[in-house]
């Protein structure tokens, strides 16, 4: 393969190199995004669990005026659960 590239005209060789670099960059971005998709929930899970338990024990913050059901803390816990599944 190296011989094929070395025999190419310079402008074509640069174009092939740029195209290859673009493919490698796109693959690296996809790989990094996959890593973050798996890593972020694991990093935030303990904090979300503590926040859920503290808000539930404190009676919650959302009531009927905020669009919630008014069920002491359940609205916040459900919102956190939904947020946890979106991460």
N, CA, C and O atoms as a Maestro MAE file, in Angstrom:
{
 s_m_m2io_version
 :::
 2.0.0
}

f_m_ct {
 s_m_title
 :::
 protein
 m_atom[348] {
  # First column is atom index #
  i_m_mmod_type
  r_m_x_coord
  r_m_y_coord
  r_m_z_coord
  i_m_residue_number
  s_m_chain_name
  s_m_pdb_residue_name
  s_m_pdb_atom_name
  i_m_atomic_number
  :::
  1 25 0.828 -1.196 0.000 1 A "UNK " " N  " 7
  2 3 0.000 0.000 0.000 1 A "UNK " " CA " 6
  3 2 0.868 1.255 0.000 1 A "UNK " " C  " 6
  4 15 0.525 2.257 -0.627 1 A "UNK " " O  " 8
  5 25 1.974 1.193 0.695 2 A "UNK " " N  " 7
  6 3 2.871 2.340 0.744 2 A "UNK " " CA " 6
  7 2 3.395 2.680 -0.646 2 A "UNK " " C  " 6
  8 15 3.570 3.855 -0.971 2 A "UNK " " O  " 8
  9 25 3.645 1.665 -1.467 3 A "UNK " " N  " 7
  10 3 4.137 1.910 -2.820 3 A "UNK " " CA " 6
  11 2 3.091 2.626 -3.668 3 A "UNK " " C  " 6
  12 15 3.423 3.494 -4.475 3 A "UNK " " O  " 8
  13 25 1.837 2.259 -3.480 4 A "UNK " " N  " 7
  14 3 0.759 2.902 -4.234 4 A "UNK " " CA " 6
  15 2 0.693 4.377 -3.883 4 A "UNK " " C  " 6
  16 15 0.561 5.225 -4.765 4 A "UNK " " O  " 8
  17 25 0.784 4.682 -2.611 5 A "UNK " " N  " 7
  18 3 0.714 6.086 -2.175 5 A "UNK " " CA " 6
  19 2 1.936 6.849 -2.645 5 A "UNK " " C  " 6
  20 15 1.820 7.996 -3.077 5 A "UNK " " O  " 8
  21 25 3.097 6.239 -2.567 6 A "UNK " " N  " 7
  22 3 4.319 6.953 -2.975 6 A "UNK " " CA " 6
  23 2 4.349 7.236 -4.477 6 A "UNK " " C  " 6
  24 15 5.015 8.177 -4.910 6 A "UNK " " O  " 8
  25 25 3.638 6.438 -5.277 7 A "UNK " " N  " 7
  26 3 3.601 6.665 -6.730 7 A "UNK " " CA " 6
  27 2 2.535 7.677 -7.148 7 A "UNK " " C  " 6
  28 15 2.494 8.086 -8.308 7 A "UNK " " O  " 8
  29 25 1.690 8.077 -6.232 8 A "UNK " " N  " 7
  30 3 0.632 9.056 -6.567 8 A "UNK " " CA " 6
  31 2 1.243 10.443 -6.762 8 A "UNK " " C  " 6
  32 15 2.267 10.765 -6.158 8 A "UNK " " O  " 8
  33 25 0.615 11.259 -7.603 9 A "UNK " " N  " 7
  34 3 1.030 12.667 -7.677 9 A "UNK " " CA " 6
  35 2 0.802 13.344 -6.321 9 A "UNK " " C  " 6
  36 15 -0.054 12.930 -5.539 9 A "UNK " " O  " 8
  37 25 1.573 14.372 -6.069 10 A "UNK " " N  " 7
  38 3 1.551 15.000 -4.739 10 A "UNK " " CA " 6
  39 2 0.166 15.510 -4.350 10 A "UNK " " C  " 6
  40 15 -0.264 15.310 -3.214 10 A "UNK " " O  " 8
  41 25 -0.542 16.169 -5.275 11 A "UNK " " N  " 7
  42 3 -1.859 16.697 -4.920 11 A "UNK " " CA " 6
  43 2 -2.851 15.568 -4.611 11 A "UNK " " C  " 6
  44 15 -3.694 15.709 -3.725 11 A "UNK " " O  " 8
  45 25 -2.753 14.467 -5.330 12 A "UNK " " N  " 7
  46 3 -3.640 13.336 -5.062 12 A "UNK " " CA " 6
  47 2 -3.259 12.648 -3.749 12 A "UNK " " C  " 6
  48 15 -4.133 12.200 -3.008 12 A "UNK " " O  " 8
  49 25 -1.968 12.566 -3.463 13 A "UNK " " N  " 7
  50 3 -1.496 11.984 -2.218 13 A "UNK " " CA " 6
  51 2 -1.995 12.797 -1.022 13 A "UNK " " C  " 6
  52 15 -2.423 12.225 -0.019 13 A "UNK " " O  " 8
  53 25 -1.943 14.117 -1.125 14 A "UNK " " N  " 7
  54 3 -2.440 14.977 -0.048 14 A "UNK " " CA " 6
  55 2 -3.953 14.836 0.124 14 A "UNK " " C  " 6
  56 15 -4.462 14.830 1.245 14 A "UNK " " O  " 8
  57 25 -4.661 14.722 -0.999 15 A "UNK " " N  " 7
  58 3 -6.111 14.547 -0.919 15 A "UNK " " CA " 6
  59 2 -6.458 13.217 -0.242 15 A "UNK " " C  " 6
  60 15 -7.376 13.158 0.576 15 A "UNK " " O  " 8
  61 25 -5.730 12.158 -0.579 16 A "UNK " " N  " 7
  62 3 -5.969 10.853 0.048 16 A "UNK " " CA " 6
  63 2 -5.650 10.915 1.529 16 A "UNK " " C  " 6
  64 15 -6.371 10.342 2.346 16 A "UNK " " O  " 8
  65 25 -4.582 11.601 1.879 17 A "UNK " " N  " 7
  66 3 -4.192 11.733 3.283 17 A "UNK " " CA " 6
  67 2 -5.234 12.523 4.071 17 A "UNK " " C  " 6
  68 15 -5.563 12.157 5.199 17 A "UNK " " O  " 8
  69 25 -5.754 13.595 3.491 18 A "UNK " " N  " 7
  70 3 -6.790 14.385 4.159 18 A "UNK " " CA " 6
  71 2 -8.078 13.582 4.327 18 A "UNK " " C  " 6
  72 15 -8.727 13.657 5.370 18 A "UNK " " O  " 8
  73 25 -8.445 12.819 3.309 19 A "UNK " " N  " 7
  74 3 -9.647 11.992 3.409 19 A "UNK " " CA " 6
  75 2 -9.482 10.941 4.497 19 A "UNK " " C  " 6
  76 15 -10.402 10.705 5.280 19 A "UNK " " O  " 8
  77 25 -8.318 10.310 4.547 20 A "UNK " " N  " 7
  78 3 -8.051 9.309 5.577 20 A "UNK " " CA " 6
  79 2 -8.090 9.951 6.962 20 A "UNK " " C  " 6
  80 15 -8.654 9.384 7.898 20 A "UNK " " O  " 8
  81 25 -7.493 11.133 7.089 21 A "UNK " " N  " 7
  82 3 -7.514 11.844 8.374 21 A "UNK " " CA " 6
  83 2 -8.927 12.180 8.806 21 A "UNK " " C  " 6
  84 15 -9.256 12.083 9.989 21 A "UNK " " O  " 8
  85 25 -9.771 12.577 7.856 22 A "UNK " " N  " 7
  86 3 -11.167 12.874 8.181 22 A "UNK " " CA " 6
  87 2 -11.919 11.656 8.671 22 A "UNK " " C  " 6
  88 15 -12.726 11.750 9.596 22 A "UNK " " O  " 8
  89 25 -11.659 10.500 8.051 23 A "UNK " " N  " 7
  90 3 -12.303 9.264 8.495 23 A "UNK " " CA " 6
  91 2 -11.847 8.877 9.898 23 A "UNK " " C  " 6
  92 15 -12.656 8.474 10.734 23 A "UNK " " O  " 8
  93 25 -10.562 9.001 10.143 24 A "UNK " " N  " 7
  94 3 -10.031 8.661 11.475 24 A "UNK " " CA " 6
  95 2 -10.608 9.608 12.528 24 A "UNK " " C  " 6
  96 15 -10.954 9.172 13.626 24 A "UNK " " O  " 8
  97 25 -10.713 10.885 12.206 25 A "UNK " " N  " 7
  98 3 -11.263 11.860 13.152 25 A "UNK " " CA " 6
  99 2 -12.726 11.550 13.462 25 A "UNK " " C  " 6
  100 15 -13.132 11.591 14.623 25 A "UNK " " O  " 8
  101 25 -13.514 11.244 12.446 26 A "UNK " " N  " 7
  102 3 -14.925 10.919 12.672 26 A "UNK " " CA " 6
  103 2 -15.062 9.671 13.531 26 A "UNK " " C  " 6
  104 15 -15.915 9.616 14.417 26 A "UNK " " O  " 8
  105 25 -14.235 8.680 13.278 27 A "UNK " " N  " 7
  106 3 -14.264 7.468 14.090 27 A "UNK " " CA " 6
  107 2 -13.878 7.742 15.531 27 A "UNK " " C  " 6
  108 15 -14.457 7.170 16.454 27 A "UNK " " O  " 8
  109 25 -12.899 8.616 15.727 28 A "UNK " " N  " 7
  110 3 -12.476 8.970 17.085 28 A "UNK " " CA " 6
  111 2 -13.582 9.711 17.826 28 A "UNK " " C  " 6
  112 15 -13.780 9.493 19.021 28 A "UNK " " O  " 8
  113 25 -14.303 10.582 17.131 29 A "UNK " " N  " 7
  114 3 -15.412 11.299 17.769 29 A "UNK " " CA " 6
  115 2 -16.511 10.329 18.192 29 A "UNK " " C  " 6
  116 15 -17.057 10.441 19.289 29 A "UNK " " O  " 8
  117 25 -16.833 9.379 17.320 30 A "UNK " " N  " 7
  118 3 -17.850 8.387 17.652 30 A "UNK " " CA " 6
  119 2 -17.430 7.555 18.858 30 A "UNK " " C  " 6
  120 15 -18.235 7.278 19.747 30 A "UNK " " O  " 8
  121 25 -16.171 7.165 18.875 31 A "UNK " " N  " 7
  122 3 -15.664 6.352 19.977 31 A "UNK " " CA " 6
  123 2 -15.702 7.144 21.288 31 A "UNK " " C  " 6
  124 15 -16.105 6.613 22.323 31 A "UNK " " O  " 8
  125 25 -15.283 8.409 21.244 32 A "UNK " " N  " 7
  126 3 -15.300 9.248 22.444 32 A "UNK " " CA " 6
  127 2 -16.728 9.452 22.939 32 A "UNK " " C  " 6
  128 15 -16.969 9.427 24.146 32 A "UNK " " O  " 8
  129 25 -17.670 9.651 22.033 33 A "UNK " " N  " 7
  130 3 -19.064 9.831 22.425 33 A "UNK " " CA " 6
  131 2 -19.602 8.556 23.078 33 A "UNK " " C  " 6
  132 15 -20.341 8.630 24.060 33 A "UNK " " O  " 8
  133 25 -19.243 7.402 22.546 34 A "UNK " " N  " 7
  134 3 -19.671 6.140 23.154 34 A "UNK " " CA " 6
  135 2 -19.108 5.982 24.559 34 A "UNK " " C  " 6
  136 15 -19.805 5.523 25.465 34 A "UNK " " O  " 8
  137 25 -17.856 6.361 24.740 35 A "UNK " " N  " 7
  138 3 -17.245 6.272 26.072 35 A "UNK " " CA " 6
  139 2 -17.982 7.183 27.043 35 A "UNK " " C  " 6
  140 15 -18.299 6.763 28.156 35 A "UNK " " O  " 8
  141 25 -18.261 8.419 26.647 36 A "UNK " " N  " 7
  142 3 -18.964 9.343 27.531 36 A "UNK " " CA " 6
  143 2 -20.386 8.885 27.806 36 A "UNK " " C  " 6
  144 15 -20.886 9.067 28.916 36 A "UNK " " O  " 8
  145 25 -21.049 8.291 26.816 37 A "UNK " " N  " 7
  146 3 -22.403 7.777 27.029 37 A "UNK " " CA " 6
  147 2 -22.424 6.692 28.098 37 A "UNK " " C  " 6
  148 15 -23.417 6.555 28.812 37 A "UNK " " O  " 8
  149 25 -21.356 5.924 28.220 38 A "UNK " " N  " 7
  150 3 -21.290 4.878 29.237 38 A "UNK " " CA " 6
  151 2 -20.731 5.402 30.561 38 A "UNK " " C  " 6
  152 15 -21.081 4.897 31.627 38 A "UNK " " O  " 8
  153 25 -19.869 6.405 30.493 39 A "UNK " " N  " 7
  154 3 -19.180 6.893 31.679 39 A "UNK " " CA " 6
  155 2 -20.015 7.864 32.501 39 A "UNK " " C  " 6
  156 15 -20.032 7.768 33.728 39 A "UNK " " O  " 8
  157 25 -20.705 8.791 31.858 40 A "UNK " " N  " 7
  158 3 -21.444 9.837 32.561 40 A "UNK " " CA " 6
  159 2 -22.497 9.265 33.510 40 A "UNK " " C  " 6
  160 15 -22.541 9.691 34.664 40 A "UNK " " O  " 8
  161 25 -23.342 8.331 33.092 41 A "UNK " " N  " 7
  162 3 -24.323 7.798 34.045 41 A "UNK " " CA " 6
  163 2 -23.672 7.130 35.254 41 A "UNK " " C  " 6
  164 15 -24.193 7.221 36.366 41 A "UNK " " O  " 8
  165 25 -22.553 6.469 35.049 42 A "UNK " " N  " 7
  166 3 -21.871 5.828 36.169 42 A "UNK " " CA " 6
  167 2 -21.297 6.855 37.128 42 A "UNK " " C  " 6
  168 15 -21.260 6.624 38.336 42 A "UNK " " O  " 8
  169 25 -20.847 7.991 36.600 43 A "UNK " " N  " 7
  170 3 -20.292 9.034 37.465 43 A "UNK " " CA " 6
  171 2 -21.387 9.742 38.264 43 A "UNK " " C  " 6
  172 15 -21.186 10.082 39.430 43 A "UNK " " O  " 8
  173 25 -22.541 9.962 37.638 44 A "UNK " " N  " 7
  174 3 -23.587 10.722 38.293 44 A "UNK " " CA " 6
  175 2 -24.580 9.871 39.074 44 A "UNK " " C  " 6
  176 15 -25.368 10.412 39.850 44 A "UNK " " O  " 8
  177 25 -24.565 8.573 38.894 45 A "UNK " " N  " 7
  178 3 -25.537 7.711 39.578 45 A "UNK " " CA " 6
  179 2 -25.496 7.846 41.096 45 A "UNK " " C  " 6
  180 15 -26.557 7.965 41.709 45 A "UNK " " O  " 8
  181 25 -24.318 7.833 41.737 46 A "UNK " " N  " 7
  182 3 -24.314 7.983 43.194 46 A "UNK " " CA " 6
  183 2 -24.865 9.335 43.653 46 A "UNK " " C  " 6
  184 15 -25.589 9.403 44.646 46 A "UNK " " O  " 8
  185 25 -24.531 10.395 42.947 47 A "UNK " " N  " 7
  186 3 -25.021 11.725 43.330 47 A "UNK " " CA " 6
  187 2 -26.532 11.817 43.138 47 A "UNK " " C  " 6
  188 15 -27.225 12.401 43.972 47 A "UNK " " O  " 8
  189 25 -27.047 11.252 42.057 48 A "UNK " " N  " 7
  190 3 -28.490 11.270 41.834 48 A "UNK " " CA " 6
  191 2 -29.224 10.455 42.892 48 A "UNK " " C  " 6
  192 15 -30.325 10.824 43.302 48 A "UNK " " O  " 8
  193 25 -28.628 9.354 43.336 49 A "UNK " " N  " 7
  194 3 -29.262 8.533 44.361 49 A "UNK " " CA " 6
  195 2 -29.321 9.291 45.686 49 A "UNK " " C  " 6
  196 15 -30.344 9.256 46.369 49 A "UNK " " O  " 8
  197 25 -28.252 9.965 46.053 50 A "UNK " " N  " 7
  198 3 -28.247 10.759 47.289 50 A "UNK " " CA " 6
  199 2 -29.265 11.886 47.186 50 A "UNK " " C  " 6
  200 15 -30.009 12.132 48.135 50 A "UNK " " O  " 8
  201 25 -29.307 12.568 46.057 51 A "UNK " " N  " 7
  202 3 -30.252 13.664 45.864 51 A "UNK " " CA " 6
  203 2 -31.688 13.155 45.923 51 A "UNK " " C  " 6
  204 15 -32.545 13.804 46.524 51 A "UNK " " O  " 8
  205 25 -31.965 12.008 45.312 52 A "UNK " " N  " 7
  206 3 -33.305 11.427 45.379 52 A "UNK " " CA " 6
  207 2 -33.725 11.174 46.819 52 A "UNK " " C  " 6
  208 15 -34.822 11.554 47.230 52 A "UNK " " O  " 8
  209 25 -32.849 10.530 47.583 53 A "UNK " " N  " 7
  210 3 -33.215 10.180 48.953 53 A "UNK " " CA " 6
  211 2 -33.381 11.428 49.819 53 A "UNK " " C  " 6
  212 15 -34.292 11.492 50.644 53 A "UNK " " O  " 8
  213 25 -32.500 12.424 49.636 54 A "UNK " " N  " 7
  214 3 -32.614 13.651 50.437 54 A "UNK " " CA " 6
  215 2 -33.878 14.431 50.089 54 A "UNK " " C  " 6
  216 15 -34.554 14.943 50.982 54 A "UNK " " O  " 8
  217 25 -34.201 14.527 48.808 55 A "UNK " " N  " 7
  218 3 -35.406 15.251 48.420 55 A "UNK " " CA " 6
  219 2 -36.661 14.518 48.871 55 A "UNK " " C  " 6
  220 15 -37.636 15.144 49.285 55 A "UNK " " O  " 8
  221 25 -36.637 13.206 48.792 56 A "UNK " " N  " 7
  222 3 -37.804 12.441 49.214 56 A "UNK " " CA " 6
  223 2 -38.018 12.574 50.717 56 A "UNK " " C  " 6
  224 15 -39.154 12.704 51.172 56 A "UNK " " O  " 8
  225 25 -36.932 12.542 51.493 57 A "UNK " " N  " 7
  226 3 -37.044 12.693 52.941 57 A "UNK " " CA " 6
  227 2 -37.457 14.105 53.326 57 A "UNK " " C  " 6
  228 15 -38.162 14.293 54.318 57 A "UNK " " O  " 8
  229 25 -37.025 15.105 52.550 58 A "UNK " " N  " 7
  230 3 -37.345 16.497 52.865 58 A "UNK " " CA " 6
  231 2 -38.742 16.882 52.424 58 A "UNK " " C  " 6
  232 15 -39.203 17.975 52.751 58 A "UNK " " O  " 8
  233 25 -39.422 16.032 51.702 59 A "UNK " " N  " 7
  234 3 -40.774 16.343 51.265 59 A "UNK " " CA " 6
  235 2 -40.839 16.890 49.863 59 A "UNK " " C  " 6
  236 15 -41.929 17.201 49.383 59 A "UNK " " O  " 8
  237 25 -39.711 17.022 49.183 60 A "UNK " " N  " 7
  238 3 -39.707 17.449 47.788 60 A "UNK " " CA " 6
  239 2 -39.869 18.940 47.626 60 A "UNK " " C  " 6
  240 15 -40.081 19.671 48.594 60 A "UNK " " O  " 8
  241 25 -39.768 19.373 46.409 61 A "UNK " " N  " 7
  242 3 -39.846 20.799 46.094 61 A "UNK " " CA " 6
  243 2 -40.971 21.132 45.134 61 A "UNK " " C  " 6
  244 15 -41.380 22.290 45.058 61 A "UNK " " O  " 8
  245 25 -41.484 20.163 44.404 62 A "UNK " " N  " 7
  246 3 -42.486 20.449 43.377 62 A "UNK " " CA " 6
  247 2 -43.879 20.198 43.908 62 A "UNK " " C  " 6
  248 15 -44.149 19.167 44.522 62 A "UNK " " O  " 8
  249 25 -44.734 21.125 43.671 63 A "UNK " " N  " 7
  250 3 -46.125 20.964 44.066 63 A "UNK " " CA " 6
  251 2 -47.039 21.224 42.887 63 A "UNK " " C  " 6
  252 15 -46.583 21.343 41.750 63 A "UNK " " O  " 8
  253 25 -48.338 21.311 43.162 64 A "UNK " " N  " 7
  254 3 -49.289 21.528 42.072 64 A "UNK " " CA " 6
  255 2 -49.042 22.834 41.324 64 A "UNK " " C  " 6
  256 15 -49.296 22.909 40.122 64 A "UNK " " O  " 8
  257 25 -48.552 23.862 42.011 65 A "UNK " " N  " 7
  258 3 -48.308 25.138 41.348 65 A "UNK " " CA " 6
  259 2 -47.144 25.063 40.366 65 A "UNK " " C  " 6
  260 15 -47.053 25.874 39.445 65 A "UNK " " O  " 8
  261 25 -46.266 24.104 40.557 66 A "UNK " " N  " 7
  262 3 -45.113 23.942 39.669 66 A "UNK " " CA " 6
  263 2 -45.384 22.912 38.584 66 A "UNK " " C  " 6
  264 15 -44.468 22.521 37.861 66 A "UNK " " O  " 8
  265 25 -46.616 22.473 38.462 67 A "UNK " " N  " 7
  266 3 -46.939 21.480 37.453 67 A "UNK " " CA " 6
  267 2 -46.829 20.063 37.964 67 A "UNK " " C  " 6
  268 15 -46.968 19.113 37.194 67 A "UNK " " O  " 8
  269 25 -46.582 19.907 39.241 68 A "UNK " " N  " 7
  270 3 -46.452 18.574 39.805 68 A "UNK " " CA " 6
  271 2 -47.769 18.108 40.398 68 A "UNK " " C  " 6
  272 15 -48.765 18.830 40.376 68 A "UNK " " O  " 8
  273 25 -47.762 16.914 40.919 69 A "UNK " " N  " 7
  274 3 -48.983 16.342 41.484 69 A "UNK " " CA " 6
  275 2 -49.187 16.771 42.927 69 A "UNK " " C  " 6
  276 15 -50.275 16.585 43.474 69 A "UNK " " O  " 8
  277 25 -48.169 17.338 43.553 70 A "UNK " " N  " 7
  278 3 -48.267 17.740 44.942 70 A "UNK " " CA " 6
  279 2 -47.976 16.602 45.903 70 A "UNK " " C  " 6
  280 15 -48.122 16.771 47.113 70 A "UNK " " O  " 8
  281 25 -47.573 15.458 45.398 71 A "UNK " " N  " 7
  282 3 -47.283 14.295 46.231 71 A "UNK " " CA " 6
  283 2 -45.873 14.412 46.768 71 A "UNK " " C  " 6
  284 15 -44.913 14.082 46.072 71 A "UNK " " O  " 8
  285 25 -45.740 14.869 47.970 72 A "UNK " " N  " 7
  286 3 -44.493 15.114 48.690 72 A "UNK " " CA " 6
  287 2 -43.236 14.456 48.133 72 A "UNK " " C  " 6
  288 15 -42.878 13.353 48.548 72 A "UNK " " O  " 8
  289 25 -42.587 15.101 47.227 73 A "UNK " " N  " 7
  290 3 -41.299 14.654 46.734 73 A "UNK " " CA " 6
  291 2 -41.363 13.700 45.557 73 A "UNK " " C  " 6
  292 15 -40.360 13.507 44.870 73 A "UNK " " O  " 8
  293 25 -42.506 13.106 45.311 74 A "UNK " " N  " 7
  294 3 -42.584 12.122 44.242 74 A "UNK " " CA " 6
  295 2 -42.312 12.765 42.878 74 A "UNK " " C  " 6
  296 15 -41.712 12.142 42.002 74 A "UNK " " O  " 8
  297 25 -42.755 14.011 42.705 75 A "UNK " " N  " 7
  298 3 -42.529 14.693 41.426 75 A "UNK " " CA " 6
  299 2 -41.040 14.845 41.134 75 A "UNK " " C  " 6
  300 15 -40.591 14.613 40.011 75 A "UNK " " O  " 8
  301 25 -40.282 15.236 42.153 76 A "UNK " " N  " 7
  302 3 -38.842 15.414 41.974 76 A "UNK " " CA " 6
  303 2 -38.174 14.071 41.730 76 A "UNK " " C  " 6
  304 15 -37.314 13.949 40.858 76 A "UNK " " O  " 8
  305 25 -38.565 13.073 42.494 77 A "UNK " " N  " 7
  306 3 -37.976 11.746 42.316 77 A "UNK " " CA " 6
  307 2 -38.254 11.221 40.914 77 A "UNK " " C  " 6
  308 15 -37.362 10.660 40.276 77 A "UNK " " O  " 8
  309 25 -39.480 11.395 40.427 78 A "UNK " " N  " 7
  310 3 -39.798 10.952 39.073 78 A "UNK " " CA " 6
  311 2 -39.025 11.740 38.027 78 A "UNK " " C  " 6
  312 15 -38.588 11.186 37.019 78 A "UNK " " O  " 8
  313 25 -38.859 13.038 38.272 79 A "UNK " " N  " 7
  314 3 -38.068 13.856 37.333 79 A "UNK " " CA " 6
  315 2 -36.610 13.396 37.311 79 A "UNK " " C  " 6
  316 15 -35.994 13.318 36.248 79 A "UNK " " O  " 8
  317 25 -36.068 13.095 38.481 80 A "UNK " " N  " 7
  318 3 -34.684 12.614 38.544 80 A "UNK " " CA " 6
  319 2 -34.553 11.244 37.871 80 A "UNK " " C  " 6
  320 15 -33.559 10.975 37.197 80 A "UNK " " O  " 8
  321 25 -35.539 10.396 38.049 81 A "UNK " " N  " 7
  322 3 -35.518 9.093 37.386 81 A "UNK " " CA " 6
  323 2 -35.523 9.269 35.875 81 A "UNK " " C  " 6
  324 15 -34.773 8.600 35.164 81 A "UNK " " O  " 8
  325 25 -36.374 10.174 35.384 82 A "UNK " " N  " 7
  326 3 -36.421 10.427 33.948 82 A "UNK " " CA " 6
  327 2 -35.105 10.999 33.463 82 A "UNK " " C  " 6
  328 15 -34.616 10.627 32.396 82 A "UNK " " O  " 8
  329 25 -34.524 11.913 34.253 83 A "UNK " " N  " 7
  330 3 -33.241 12.510 33.875 83 A "UNK " " CA " 6
  331 2 -32.163 11.439 33.843 83 A "UNK " " C  " 6
  332 15 -31.316 11.442 32.950 83 A "UNK " " O  " 8
  333 25 -32.183 10.529 34.797 84 A "UNK " " N  " 7
  334 3 -31.188 9.473 34.851 84 A "UNK " " CA " 6
  335 2 -31.240 8.556 33.656 84 A "UNK " " C  " 6
  336 15 -30.215 8.028 33.226 84 A "UNK " " O  " 8
  337 25 -32.451 8.358 33.107 85 A "UNK " " N  " 7
  338 3 -32.553 7.486 31.933 85 A "UNK " " CA " 6
  339 2 -32.162 8.220 30.668 85 A "UNK " " C  " 6
  340 15 -31.831 7.588 29.665 85 A "UNK " " O  " 8
  341 25 -32.194 9.549 30.695 86 A "UNK " " N  " 7
  342 3 -31.819 10.321 29.507 86 A "UNK " " CA " 6
  343 2 -30.310 10.467 29.383 86 A "UNK " " C  " 6
  344 15 -29.798 10.672 28.282 86 A "UNK " " O  " 8
  345 25 -29.599 10.364 30.481 87 A "UNK " " N  " 7
  346 3 -28.158 10.594 30.446 87 A "UNK " " CA " 6
  347 2 -27.477 9.505 29.669 87 A "UNK " " C  " 6
  348 15 -26.255 9.520 29.525 87 A "UNK " " O  " 8
  :::
 }
 m_bond[347] {
  # First column is bond index #
  i_m_from
  i_m_to
  i_m_order
  :::
  1 1 2 1
  2 2 3 1
  3 3 4 2
  4 3 5 1
  5 5 6 1
  6 6 7 1
  7 7 8 2
  8 7 9 1
  9 9 10 1
  10 10 11 1
  11 11 12 2
  12 11 13 1
  13 13 14 1
  14 14 15 1
  15 15 16 2
  16 15 17 1
  17 17 18 1
  18 18 19 1
  19 19 20 2
  20 19 21 1
  21 21 22 1
  22 22 23 1
  23 23 24 2
  24 23 25 1
  25 25 26 1
  26 26 27 1
  27 27 28 2
  28 27 29 1
  29 29 30 1
  30 30 31 1
  31 31 32 2
  32 31 33 1
  33 33 34 1
  34 34 35 1
  35 35 36 2
  36 35 37 1
  37 37 38 1
  38 38 39 1
  39 39 40 2
  40 39 41 1
  41 41 42 1
  42 42 43 1
  43 43 44 2
  44 43 45 1
  45 45 46 1
  46 46 47 1
  47 47 48 2
  48 47 49 1
  49 49 50 1
  50 50 51 1
  51 51 52 2
  52 51 53 1
  53 53 54 1
  54 54 55 1
  55 55 56 2
  56 55 57 1
  57 57 58 1
  58 58 59 1
  59 59 60 2
  60 59 61 1
  61 61 62 1
  62 62 63 1
  63 63 64 2
  64 63 65 1
  65 65 66 1
  66 66 67 1
  67 67 68 2
  68 67 69 1
  69 69 70 1
  70 70 71 1
  71 71 72 2
  72 71 73 1
  73 73 74 1
  74 74 75 1
  75 75 76 2
  76 75 77 1
  77 77 78 1
  78 78 79 1
  79 79 80 2
  80 79 81 1
  81 81 82 1
  82 82 83 1
  83 83 84 2
  84 83 85 1
  85 85 86 1
  86 86 87 1
  87 87 88 2
  88 87 89 1
  89 89 90 1
  90 90 91 1
  91 91 92 2
  92 91 93 1
  93 93 94 1
  94 94 95 1
  95 95 96 2
  96 95 97 1
  97 97 98 1
  98 98 99 1
  99 99 100 2
  100 99 101 1
  101 101 102 1
  102 102 103 1
  103 103 104 2
  104 103 105 1
  105 105 106 1
  106 106 107 1
  107 107 108 2
  108 107 109 1
  109 109 110 1
  110 110 111 1
  111 111 112 2
  112 111 113 1
  113 113 114 1
  114 114 115 1
  115 115 116 2
  116 115 117 1
  117 117 118 1
  118 118 119 1
  119 119 120 2
  120 119 121 1
  121 121 122 1
  122 122 123 1
  123 123 124 2
  124 123 125 1
  125 125 126 1
  126 126 127 1
  127 127 128 2
  128 127 129 1
  129 129 130 1
  130 130 131 1
  131 131 132 2
  132 131 133 1
  133 133 134 1
  134 134 135 1
  135 135 136 2
  136 135 137 1
  137 137 138 1
  138 138 139 1
  139 139 140 2
  140 139 141 1
  141 141 142 1
  142 142 143 1
  143 143 144 2
  144 143 145 1
  145 145 146 1
  146 146 147 1
  147 147 148 2
  148 147 149 1
  149 149 150 1
  150 150 151 1
  151 151 152 2
  152 151 153 1
  153 153 154 1
  154 154 155 1
  155 155 156 2
  156 155 157 1
  157 157 158 1
  158 158 159 1
  159 159 160 2
  160 159 161 1
  161 161 162 1
  162 162 163 1
  163 163 164 2
  164 163 165 1
  165 165 166 1
  166 166 167 1
  167 167 168 2
  168 167 169 1
  169 169 170 1
  170 170 171 1
  171 171 172 2
  172 171 173 1
  173 173 174 1
  174 174 175 1
  175 175 176 2
  176 175 177 1
  177 177 178 1
  178 178 179 1
  179 179 180 2
  180 179 181 1
  181 181 182 1
  182 182 183 1
  183 183 184 2
  184 183 185 1
  185 185 186 1
  186 186 187 1
  187 187 188 2
  188 187 189 1
  189 189 190 1
  190 190 191 1
  191 191 192 2
  192 191 193 1
  193 193 194 1
  194 194 195 1
  195 195 196 2
  196 195 197 1
  197 197 198 1
  198 198 199 1
  199 199 200 2
  200 199 201 1
  201 201 202 1
  202 202 203 1
  203 203 204 2
  204 203 205 1
  205 205 206 1
  206 206 207 1
  207 207 208 2
  208 207 209 1
  209 209 210 1
  210 210 211 1
  211 211 212 2
  212 211 213 1
  213 213 214 1
  214 214 215 1
  215 215 216 2
  216 215 217 1
  217 217 218 1
  218 218 219 1
  219 219 220 2
  220 219 221 1
  221 221 222 1
  222 222 223 1
  223 223 224 2
  224 223 225 1
  225 225 226 1
  226 226 227 1
  227 227 228 2
  228 227 229 1
  229 229 230 1
  230 230 231 1
  231 231 232 2
  232 231 233 1
  233 233 234 1
  234 234 235 1
  235 235 236 2
  236 235 237 1
  237 237 238 1
  238 238 239 1
  239 239 240 2
  240 239 241 1
  241 241 242 1
  242 242 243 1
  243 243 244 2
  244 243 245 1
  245 245 246 1
  246 246 247 1
  247 247 248 2
  248 247 249 1
  249 249 250 1
  250 250 251 1
  251 251 252 2
  252 251 253 1
  253 253 254 1
  254 254 255 1
  255 255 256 2
  256 255 257 1
  257 257 258 1
  258 258 259 1
  259 259 260 2
  260 259 261 1
  261 261 262 1
  262 262 263 1
  263 263 264 2
  264 263 265 1
  265 265 266 1
  266 266 267 1
  267 267 268 2
  268 267 269 1
  269 269 270 1
  270 270 271 1
  271 271 272 2
  272 271 273 1
  273 273 274 1
  274 274 275 1
  275 275 276 2
  276 275 277 1
  277 277 278 1
  278 278 279 1
  279 279 280 2
  280 279 281 1
  281 281 282 1
  282 282 283 1
  283 283 284 2
  284 283 285 1
  285 285 286 1
  286 286 287 1
  287 287 288 2
  288 287 289 1
  289 289 290 1
  290 290 291 1
  291 291 292 2
  292 291 293 1
  293 293 294 1
  294 294 295 1
  295 295 296 2
  296 295 297 1
  297 297 298 1
  298 298 299 1
  299 299 300 2
  300 299 301 1
  301 301 302 1
  302 302 303 1
  303 303 304 2
  304 303 305 1
  305 305 306 1
  306 306 307 1
  307 307 308 2
  308 307 309 1
  309 309 310 1
  310 310 311 1
  311 311 312 2
  312 311 313 1
  313 313 314 1
  314 314 315 1
  315 315 316 2
  316 315 317 1
  317 317 318 1
  318 318 319 1
  319 319 320 2
  320 319 321 1
  321 321 322 1
  322 322 323 1
  323 323 324 2
  324 323 325 1
  325 325 326 1
  326 326 327 1
  327 327 328 2
  328 327 329 1
  329 329 330 1
  330 330 331 1
  331 331 332 2
  332 331 333 1
  333 333 334 1
  334 334 335 1
  335 335 336 2
  336 335 337 1
  337 337 338 1
  338 338 339 1
  339 339 340 2
  340 339 341 1
  341 341 342 1
  342 342 343 1
  343 343 344 2
  344 343 345 1
  345 345 346 1
  346 346 347 1
  347 347 348 2
  :::
 }
}
